[in-house]
Amino acid sequence: MKKYLFNGAMALIVGAFIVSCSHDDIGQTSTVEQMTKSFDEMFTELYGPIAPNHNWGFETIAAEPGEDEAAEEQVAGTRYTEKEDHTLAAVGLTKPTLKDGEAAFVMDYFQKNEGANSVGLNIDKYFIIFVGGNTTVNVKHHDWDGNYYNNNKDKGVTSNFFDEISTQTSILDQLKINGEHINDWNANGGVTTLVYERKANNFIAHNSFCDVWTTKWKLANISYGGEEGWYVGLSAYAKKLEGTYETLPGSGTTEDRAYYTDYDRPEYYDDYVFKIVPANPIPPYHRESTSITTYTYKKIIDLGRVFCEDIATATRGIKEDIDYNDIVFDARVWKIYDVVATTINGITTYSGEKNVKYQYDISMLAAGGTIPENVGINNVDVHDAFGVGLTFMVNTWTEKSTAFGQYNTPTNVMQPKNGYETISYTLSYNQLPDESNVGIGSIPITVKYNTQNVKAMDNKDGSAPYKLCVPIGTRWPIERVNIKEAYPGFESFVNSPSNKFYEGSQVSANLYTQAPTSRIQSDGWNIGYTQLVSSSTTSSTVDVVWEGNVSSSGTPIKLYNYTFSEGQTLCFYGSGTISVLCGAGSDTGLISNGSMAEGYIKVTINADQAAKLSQGLLVNGSNFSLTKIIVL
């Protein structure tokens, strides 16, 4: 900081002298560490102990990266199940049935193929048909007895834990699909039932022995009798905890005393199996009219006025100059994000927030410091923002001030020069220096004490603050007046953050009376205020030749009835990397190691491929999901 005492008009005569003196007065031998230590000591002496975890008015706001995919469509209306034939017939539906031998074939698949695939189907009107399940499962009781080791150590026992194996029957006795309880489905299965307005992508069964809902399920696409079908298998594996005990007294090691159902086959999903059959057969192919509208919004997530103290006076012990007016600015933080509305055949779904960015607006109000100070990611010099030199004190001096030098008077309030009314910059999520906080407190502020000492003005827990955040409109202390002389409640605020000093008594004569109105203040917007910045729409019409959900390598796909021709472009929607072969013998390559990183991949077909597409496709890959194929 600054500022020497002169009398009367002498201040105007020696202005040039002050420039050099004020900078030298900091002391080339004073290190940042020494100044910080002196400031901490002086601050505690003036205001008492600092409350733990004091945030000094700055809220911590974590960054949000935004969604990569659209939010799942939510269908309004009553959700229910139906199993009565006459009710189904009234809406033109007939219960499907299993083919002869189908149940045994499917059960054999689940009994021989372990591993889960918990990617569901994007359908919300379908029948479920019970296929079968294991009526008997093995149960391990990992039991504990405090005397077991002592009674059996001569037999090689090393612990008070021991296992007992038993069997239980019919323990999966209830079924839920996406939270909907399926009535009359129990340990023996149930009648074929229509599930309506519950998507087929989450299945749980009640384990009556452990009294928990098991969430282990698998969706499989299985071909039988020349047709593909979707089947869900659930595992009865579950744990029933009875407590945690030491293996031996004083050993320091513990184990869970618990029952484990289906412990020997936890990754086989053959304990409860049913088939899913769409209730509305898809036509040979259908045309989709699609429009995509991207809305860009801005929402204020943080707003406040920042008072800064550059602590240079700490090296000179000028206690009255802890005035927190060396830099004063208003700031707000916008979150900018896109919402994508996708309309397909008249049905619109909305994404979550995508492409999130953060915009920082800064309006300079005062510059009472007389050393180089910069604000924002672009290092805007606070004096340059007002168009003045380094030693000019902006909007802090009144006749009561004891500081002399170059300054403006309260009757000549200074505004930032043209181009600096609002300083703005925008950072994407990947550009953020710290994703844990994107609030006003993350705005970088630096002060340069001399060529060797440059300090970031970041508050640290337990130390004296370099900056305070207060509501917009709060007045700052005048030059060379300690902040507690302007706000008597400041000391109480230091000791207890809930005592907001700016809400208590004020000494108006010690506050800058003619504070300029910043651009941010004049806007009058509050936290939560949201603007629609722009919107853009693209439209198209495509032919859908397949929809489903395939994520298992080696899955055959039968396309809908469609006439393919050379030169057409197919678009495969999904995620991951796939290889696709076409033709009944899988003898024609279509896609080799194609990445769907953008949500899709396009391929133009030749005459040979077009001729063989009607015979089907074979999809391979790992960690992929294929959901739709269209012809552009």
C-alpha positions in Angstrom: 0.0 0.0 0.0 0.9 3.7 0.3 0.5 6.9 1.6 2.4 9.6 3.3 1.3 12.5 5.4 1.7 16.0 3.9 0.0 19.3 4.7 -2.4 21.1 2.5 -1.4 21.9 -1.1 2.0 20.2 -0.6 0.2 16.9 -1.6 -0.3 18.2 -5.1 3.3 19.4 -5.4 5.0 16.2 -4.4 2.8 13.7 -6.2 5.6 12.5 -8.4 7.8 12.0 -5.3 5.1 9.8 -3.7 5.2 7.4 -6.7 8.7 6.3 -6.0 8.5 6.5 -2.2 5.4 4.5 -1.9 6.9 1.7 -3.9 10.2 1.7 -2.1 8.4 1.9 1.2 7.4 -1.7 0.8 11.0 -2.7 1.2 13.0 -4.8 -1.2 14.1 -7.0 1.8 10.5 -7.8 2.8 9.6 -11.2 1.5 6.0 -12.4 0.9 6.4 -14.8 3.8 7.5 -12.0 6.2 4.6 -9.7 5.1 2.1 -12.5 5.5 3.3 -13.3 9.0 3.2 -9.6 10.0 -0.3 -9.3 8.6 -1.5 -12.3 10.5 -0.1 -11.0 13.7 -1.4 -7.5 13.3 -4.9 -8.9 12.3 -5.2 -11.1 15.3 -4.0 -8.3 17.6 -6.7 -6.0 16.2 -9.6 -8.4 15.9 -8.9 -11.4 18.1 -8.9 -15.1 17.2 -10.2 -16.2 13.8 -13.1 -18.7 13.8 -12.2 -22.1 12.4 -13.2 -22.7 8.7 -14.1 -19.1 8.2 -15.1 -18.5 4.5 -15.1 -14.7 4.7 -18.3 -14.5 2.8 -17.2 -16.6 -0.2 -19.4 -19.6 -1.0 -17.7 -22.8 -2.4 -19.5 -23.9 -5.6 -18.4 -27.1 -7.2 -18.2 -27.2 -11.0 -20.5 -29.5 -13.0 -19.2 -31.1 -16.2 -22.7 -31.5 -17.7 -24.3 -34.6 -19.2 -22.9 -36.5 -22.1 -26.2 -38.1 -23.0 -29.8 -37.0 -23.0 -31.9 -37.6 -19.9 -34.2 -40.6 -20.1 -37.7 -39.7 -21.3 -40.2 -39.6 -18.5 -43.7 -40.7 -19.7 -46.6 -39.2 -17.8 -49.7 -41.1 -16.9 -50.8 -44.1 -14.8 -48.3 -47.0 -14.5 -49.8 -50.4 -14.1 -49.8 -54.0 -15.0 -52.6 -56.0 -16.6 -53.1 -59.8 -16.8 -56.9 -60.2 -17.6 -57.5 -61.6 -21.1 -60.7 -59.7 -21.7 -59.1 -56.3 -20.7 -56.2 -57.0 -23.0 -58.5 -57.9 -25.9 -60.4 -54.7 -25.5 -57.2 -52.8 -26.6 -56.4 -55.3 -29.3 -53.7 -57.2 -27.4 -53.3 -61.0 -27.0 -51.0 -62.7 -24.6 -47.9 -64.3 -26.3 -46.8 -67.8 -25.4 -43.6 -69.8 -25.3 -42.8 -72.3 -28.0 -42.4 -76.0 -27.3 -39.0 -76.6 -25.8 -38.2 -72.8 -25.5 -38.2 -72.7 -21.7 -35.8 -75.6 -21.4 -33.5 -74.1 -24.1 -33.4 -70.7 -22.4 -32.8 -72.2 -18.9 -29.9 -74.2 -20.3 -28.4 -71.0 -21.7 -28.6 -69.2 -18.3 -27.3 -72.2 -16.4 -24.2 -72.5 -18.6 -23.4 -68.8 -19.3 -22.3 -66.6 -16.4 -21.7 -62.9 -16.3 -24.1 -60.0 -16.2 -25.4 -57.6 -18.9 -27.5 -55.1 -17.2 -28.4 -52.9 -20.2 -32.1 -52.9 -20.6 -34.6 -52.3 -23.4 -36.0 -48.9 -24.3 -39.6 -50.0 -24.4 -42.4 -49.3 -22.0 -45.2 -51.5 -23.1 -44.5 -55.2 -23.1 -45.5 -58.7 -21.8 -43.5 -60.7 -19.3 -43.7 -64.6 -19.5 -42.3 -66.8 -16.8 -39.7 -69.2 -18.1 -38.4 -71.0 -15.0 -35.9 -70.9 -12.2 -34.0 -72.8 -9.5 -36.4 -73.7 -6.8 -33.5 -74.8 -4.5 -30.3 -72.8 -3.7 -27.4 -73.5 -1.5 -26.9 -71.3 1.6 -23.7 -70.8 3.4 -23.9 -69.7 7.1 -20.5 -68.1 8.0 -21.2 -68.6 11.7 -19.3 -67.5 14.9 -18.9 -69.1 18.3 -16.7 -67.6 21.0 -15.6 -71.1 22.2 -15.3 -72.7 18.8 -11.5 -72.2 18.5 -10.8 -73.5 22.1 -13.0 -76.5 21.6 -11.6 -77.4 18.2 -8.0 -76.1 17.9 -6.6 -79.7 18.1 -8.4 -80.3 14.8 -6.5 -77.5 13.1 -9.1 -74.8 13.6 -7.6 -71.3 13.5 -10.7 -69.1 14.1 -13.9 -68.8 16.0 -15.7 -68.7 12.6 -17.0 -71.8 10.8 -19.2 -72.5 7.8 -22.4 -74.5 7.7 -24.1 -75.3 4.4 -27.8 -75.8 3.9 -30.4 -75.5 1.1 -33.4 -73.2 0.9 -36.3 -73.4 -1.6 -38.3 -70.8 -3.4 -36.6 -67.8 -1.8 -37.3 -65.3 -4.7 -40.9 -64.5 -4.0 -41.6 -61.0 -5.4 -40.7 -59.1 -8.6 -40.4 -55.4 -9.3 -39.7 -53.8 -12.7 -38.5 -50.2 -12.5 -40.1 -49.8 -9.1 -43.5 -51.4 -10.1 -44.5 -54.4 -8.1 -45.7 -57.1 -10.4 -48.9 -58.5 -8.8 -49.3 -62.2 -8.4 -45.7 -63.0 -9.4 -44.2 -65.1 -6.6 -41.7 -67.9 -6.0 -43.6 -70.0 -8.6 -43.5 -67.4 -11.2 -46.7 -65.8 -12.5 -49.2 -65.5 -15.3 -48.2 -63.7 -18.4 -48.7 -60.0 -17.6 -48.7 -56.8 -19.5 -46.4 -54.1 -18.1 -47.3 -50.6 -19.1 -45.4 -47.4 -18.8 -42.4 -48.9 -16.9 -39.3 -49.2 -19.1 -37.7 -52.6 -19.3 -34.3 -51.6 -17.9 -34.3 -52.3 -14.1 -35.3 -55.6 -12.4 -35.2 -56.7 -8.8 -36.5 -59.7 -6.9 -37.2 -60.1 -3.2 -35.0 -62.6 -1.4 -37.3 -63.9 1.4 -34.6 -65.7 3.3 -32.4 -62.6 3.6 -35.3 -60.2 3.4 -33.5 -58.0 0.9 -34.1 -57.0 -2.8 -31.4 -58.5 -5.0 -30.4 -56.3 -7.9 -28.3 -58.8 -9.8 -29.9 -59.3 -13.2 -28.9 -60.1 -16.8 -30.6 -59.4 -20.1 -29.9 -61.8 -22.9 -30.9 -61.9 -26.6 -31.4 -65.6 -27.5 -32.4 -67.2 -30.8 -34.8 -70.1 -30.7 -36.9 -71.7 -33.4 -35.7 -69.2 -36.0 -36.6 -66.1 -33.9 -34.8 -63.8 -31.5 -36.1 -63.1 -28.1 -35.2 -61.1 -25.0 -34.9 -62.8 -21.6 -34.1 -61.6 -18.1 -32.5 -63.8 -15.5 -32.0 -62.9 -11.8 -29.5 -64.2 -9.3 -30.6 -65.2 -5.8 -27.2 -64.2 -4.4 -27.6 -62.0 -1.3 -26.1 -61.5 2.2 -27.9 -61.4 5.5 -25.6 -59.8 8.1 -25.8 -60.9 11.7 -22.9 -58.9 13.1 -19.1 -58.4 13.0 -16.8 -60.3 15.4 -13.1 -60.8 16.0 -11.8 -64.0 14.5 -9.9 -64.6 17.8 -10.0 -62.4 21.0 -7.3 -59.7 20.7 -6.4 -60.6 17.1 -7.5 -57.3 15.7 -9.0 -59.0 12.7 -12.8 -59.2 12.2 -15.2 -61.0 9.9 -18.9 -60.7 9.2 -21.2 -63.3 10.7 -23.7 -63.7 7.9 -25.8 -66.0 5.6 -25.0 -66.0 1.9 -27.6 -67.4 -0.4 -26.6 -68.9 -3.8 -23.0 -68.3 -2.6 -21.6 -70.9 -5.0 -23.1 -69.5 -8.2 -23.3 -65.7 -7.7 -22.6 -64.9 -11.3 -25.2 -67.3 -12.8 -28.6 -65.7 -13.4 -30.8 -68.7 -13.6 -32.7 -68.5 -10.3 -35.7 -66.5 -11.8 -36.0 -66.2 -15.6 -38.7 -64.5 -17.7 -39.2 -63.4 -21.3 -39.9 -59.9 -22.5 -42.1 -59.5 -25.6 -43.0 -56.0 -26.9 -46.7 -55.4 -26.8 -46.7 -53.3 -30.0 -44.9 -55.1 -32.8 -42.8 -52.7 -34.8 -43.8 -52.4 -38.5 -41.3 -53.5 -41.2 -39.8 -50.1 -41.1 -41.0 -46.7 -40.1 -40.1 -43.1 -40.9 -39.1 -40.7 -38.3 -39.4 -36.9 -38.6 -36.8 -35.5 -36.3 -36.0 -32.0 -35.1 -33.3 -31.1 -32.7 -33.4 -27.7 -30.9 -30.4 -26.6 -28.8 -31.2 -24.0 -26.2 -28.4 -22.1 -24.6 -29.0 -20.7 -21.1 -27.1 -18.5 -18.7 -27.9 -18.7 -14.9 -26.3 -16.7 -12.2 -24.8 -19.0 -9.5 -22.8 -16.5 -7.5 -22.9 -12.7 -6.9 -21.2 -10.4 -4.6 -18.9 -7.4 -3.9 -15.2 -8.1 -3.0 -13.1 -6.0 -0.7 -9.3 -6.6 -0.9 -6.4 -5.7 1.4 -3.0 -6.0 -0.2 -1.2 -6.2 3.3 1.8 -4.0 2.2 1.2 -1.9 5.3 1.9 -4.9 7.5 5.6 -4.3 7.0 5.2 -0.7 8.4 2.7 -1.6 11.2 0.1 1.0 10.0 -2.9 -0.6 11.7 -5.4 2.0 10.6 -4.6 1.2 7.0 -6.2 -2.2 7.1 -9.1 -0.6 5.3 -10.0 -3.4 2.7 -10.3 -0.8 -0.1 -7.1 -1.6 -2.1 -9.2 -3.3 -4.7 -13.0 -3.2 -4.7 -15.1 -4.8 -7.4 -18.5 -6.4 -8.0 -18.5 -9.9 -9.5 -21.0 -12.5 -10.7 -20.6 -16.0 -12.0 -22.8 -17.4 -14.7 -23.2 -21.0 -15.5 -23.7 -21.3 -19.3 -25.2 -24.6 -20.6 -27.1 -26.2 -23.4 -30.4 -28.1 -23.2 -31.2 -30.2 -26.3 -34.8 -30.9 -27.2 -35.2 -33.9 -29.5 -38.6 -34.3 -31.2 -39.3 -37.6 -32.9 -42.7 -38.1 -34.5 -44.2 -35.4 -32.3 -42.7 -36.7 -29.0 -40.2 -34.4 -27.4 -37.5 -35.4 -24.8 -35.1 -33.0 -23.1 -31.5 -33.5 -22.2 -29.9 -32.5 -19.0 -27.3 -29.7 -18.9 -24.6 -30.1 -21.6 -21.5 -28.2 -22.7 -21.2 -26.4 -19.4 -19.1 -23.3 -19.2 -18.6 -20.6 -16.5 -18.6 -16.9 -17.3 -17.0 -14.4 -14.8 -18.1 -10.7 -14.9 -16.1 -8.1 -13.0 -16.9 -4.4 -12.5 -14.2 -2.4 -10.9 -15.3 0.1 -8.2 -12.2 1.3 -6.3 -8.5 1.0 -6.3 -7.0 2.3 -3.0 -3.7 0.5 -3.4 -0.6 2.0 -5.0 1.3 -1.1 -6.1 0.7 -3.3 -9.1 -2.5 -5.3 -8.6 -4.3 -7.5 -11.1 -7.7 -9.2 -11.3 -9.1 -12.0 -13.4 -7.7 -14.7 -15.6 -6.5 -12.0 -18.1 -4.6 -10.1 -15.3 -6.4 -6.8 -15.8 -4.5 -4.0 -13.9 -6.9 -2.3 -11.6 -5.4 1.1 -12.1 -5.4 0.7 -15.9 -9.1 -0.2 -15.7 -9.7 3.4 -14.5 -7.2 4.9 -16.9 -4.9 6.2 -14.1 -1.4 5.7 -13.0 -0.1 3.3 -10.3 -0.1 5.7 -7.4 -3.5 7.2 -8.0 -6.1 6.3 -5.3 -9.5 5.8 -7.0 -12.8 6.3 -5.1 -11.4 5.9 -1.6 -10.4 9.4 -0.5 -12.6 11.8 1.5 -11.8 15.0 3.4 -11.6 12.8 6.6 -8.9 10.6 5.1 -5.4 11.0 6.5 -3.7 9.8 3.3 -2.3 12.2 0.7 -1.2 11.8 -2.8 -3.0 11.5 -6.1 -6.7 10.8 -5.7 -10.2 11.8 -6.9 -12.7 13.5 -4.6 -16.2 12.1 -3.8 -17.7 14.9 -6.0 -15.8 13.5 -8.9 -16.5 9.7 -8.7 -14.6 7.8 -11.3 -16.0 5.0 -13.5 -13.9 2.4 -15.3 -12.7 3.7 -18.7 -14.4 2.6 -21.9 -14.0 -1.1 -22.5 -13.6 -1.9 -18.8 -17.2 -1.3 -17.6 -17.5 -5.1 -17.2 -14.5 -7.4 -17.5 -15.6 -10.8 -18.7 -14.0 -14.2 -19.4 -15.4 -17.7 -19.9 -13.9 -21.0 -19.0 -15.0 -24.5 -20.1 -15.1 -27.3 -17.5 -11.7 -28.6 -18.8 -10.2 -25.1 -18.5 -11.1 -24.6 -14.8 -8.0 -24.3 -12.6 -10.0 -26.0 -9.7 -13.2 -27.9 -10.4 -14.0 -27.9 -6.6 -14.8 -24.2 -6.6 -16.1 -21.9 -9.4 -17.6 -19.2 -7.2 -16.4 -15.6 -6.8 -13.6 -16.8 -4.5 -12.0 -18.5 -7.4 -11.4 -15.3 -9.4 -7.6 -14.8 -9.4 -6.2 -11.7 -7.7 -2.5 -11.0 -7.6 -0.4 -8.2 -6.1 3.2 -7.4 -6.9 5.2 -6.1 -4.0 8.5 -5.8 -6.0 10.1 -7.6 -8.9 10.7 -10.7 -6.8 7.6 -10.8 -4.7 4.3 -11.6 -6.5 1.5 -13.0 -4.3 -1.8 -14.6 -5.1 -4.4 -13.1 -2.8 -6.0 -16.4 -1.8 -7.5 -16.8 1.7 -6.2 -19.7 3.8 -8.0 -21.3 6.7 -6.9 -19.9 10.0 -5.0 -16.9 8.5 -5.9 -13.3 8.1 -8.0 -12.8 4.9 -6.8 -10.8 2.0 -10.3 -10.5 0.6 -13.9 -10.3 1.9 -17.1 -11.0 0.0 -20.2 -8.9 0.9 -23.5 -8.2 -0.7 -23.6 -5.9 -3.7 -24.3 -2.4 -2.6 -22.2 -2.6 0.6 -20.0 0.5 1.1 -16.3 0.2 1.7 -14.1 2.1 4.2 -12.5 5.3 3.2 -8.7 5.7 2.8 -6.6 5.0 5.9 -9.5 4.0 8.1 -9.5 0.6 9.8 -12.4 -1.5 8.7 -13.6 -1.9 12.3 -13.9 1.9 12.6 -16.3 1.8 9.7 -18.1 -1.4 10.8 -17.9 -1.9 14.6 -19.2 -5.4 14.2 -16.2 -6.6 12.2 -14.3 -8.0 15.2 -17.4 -10.1 16.1 -17.5 -11.3 12.5 -13.9 -12.5 12.6 -14.7 -14.5 15.7 -18.1 -15.8 14.5 -19.0 -15.8 10.7 -22.7 -15.7 11.4 -22.4 -12.2 12.8 -22.5 -10.4 9.4 -20.6 -7.1 10.1 -22.3 -5.3 7.1 -25.7 -6.0 8.6 -24.9 -4.3 11.9 -24.1 -0.7 12.9 -22.1 1.5 10.5 -20.1 4.7 10.9 -21.2 6.5 7.8 -18.5 9.1 8.0 -15.9 6.4 7.7 -17.5 4.9 4.6 -17.2 6.0 1.0 -20.4 7.9 0.4 -20.5 8.4 -3.3 -19.8 4.9 -4.4 -20.3 4.4 -8.1 -23.0 2.0 -9.4 -21.5 -0.9 -11.2 -22.9 -2.4 -14.4 -23.5 -5.6 -12.4 -25.4 -3.7 -9.7 -27.5 -1.8 -12.2 -28.6 -5.0 -13.9 -30.4 -5.8 -10.6 -30.3 -9.6 -11.1 -30.1 -12.1 -8.3 -28.6 -15.5 -7.9 -30.8 -18.0 -9.8 -31.7 -15.5 -12.5 -31.7 -17.3 -15.9 -31.5 -16.0 -19.5 -32.2 -17.8 -22.7 -29.2 -16.8 -24.8 -30.0 -18.5 -28.1 -31.7 -21.4 -29.8 -31.1 -23.3 -33.0 -33.1 -26.0 -34.7 -32.2 -28.7 -37.3 -34.8 -31.0 -38.9 -34.6 -34.3 -40.9 -36.6 -37.3 -42.0 -35.0 -40.8 -41.8 -36.1 -44.5 -42.2 -35.6 -46.6 -39.1 -34.7 -50.2 -40.1 -33.9 -51.5 -36.6 -34.3 -50.6 -32.9 -33.3 -52.5 -29.8 -30.4 -52.8 -27.4 -27.5 -55.0 -28.2 -24.3 -55.1 -26.2 -23.1 -58.7 -26.5 -20.4 -59.5 -29.1 -21.6 -62.0 -31.7 -25.3 -60.9 -31.6 -27.2 -61.5 -34.8 -29.7 -58.7 -35.9 -32.6 -59.2 -38.2 -33.4 -55.8 -39.9 -36.9 -54.7 -40.7 -38.4 -55.3 -44.1 -36.7 -52.6 -46.3 -35.3 -52.3 -49.8 -31.6 -51.4 -49.6 -29.7 -50.1 -52.6 -26.1 -49.1 -53.5 -25.0 -45.7 -52.3 -27.3 -45.5 -49.3 -25.9 -44.3 -46.0 -26.6 -46.2 -42.8 -26.2 -44.6 -39.4 -25.6 -46.9 -36.4 -26.5 -45.2 -33.0 -25.0 -46.3 -29.7 -21.7 -46.1 -27.8 -18.3 -47.9 -27.9 -16.6 -49.5 -30.8 -18.2 -52.1 -33.1 -17.5 -54.4 -36.1 -20.5 -55.3 -38.3 -20.8 -58.1 -40.9 -23.8 -58.5 -43.2 -25.2 -61.5 -44.9 -26.5 -64.8 -43.7 -23.0 -66.3 -43.7 -21.5 -63.1 -42.3 -19.3 -63.0 -45.3 -19.4 -59.3 -46.2 -17.7 -56.7 -44.1 -19.7 -53.5 -43.3 -17.9 -51.8 -40.4 -14.5 -52.6 -39.0 -13.6 -51.2 -35.6 -16.0 -48.3 -36.0 -16.1 -45.9 -33.1 -19.4 -44.4 -31.9 -17.6 -41.7 -29.9 -20.0 -39.1 -31.2 -23.0 -41.3 -30.5 -23.2 -42.8 -34.0 -21.2 -44.0 -36.9 -22.1 -43.7 -40.6 -21.3 -46.1 -43.5 -22.2 -46.0 -47.2 -23.1 -49.4 -48.6 -22.0 -50.9 -51.9 -24.1 -53.2 -54.2 -23.0 -56.4 -52.6 -23.7 -55.2 -49.1 -27.1 -53.9 -50.1 -28.1 -57.3 -51.6 -27.1 -59.1 -48.4 -28.5 -56.7 -45.7 -31.9 -58.3 -45.9 -30.3 -61.5 -44.6 -29.3 -59.8 -41.4 -26.2 -58.5 -39.5 -23.8 -59.8 -37.1 -22.5 -57.4 -34.5 -19.2 -57.8 -32.6 -17.4 -55.6 -30.1 -16.6 -55.0 -26.4 -18.0 -52.4 -24.0 -20.5 -51.3 -26.7 -24.2 -50.7 -27.0 -26.1 -50.5 -30.3 -29.6 -49.1 -30.1 -30.8 -48.0 -33.5 -30.0 -48.3 -37.2 -31.4 -45.7 -39.7 -31.1 -45.0 -43.4 -30.4 -41.3 -44.1 
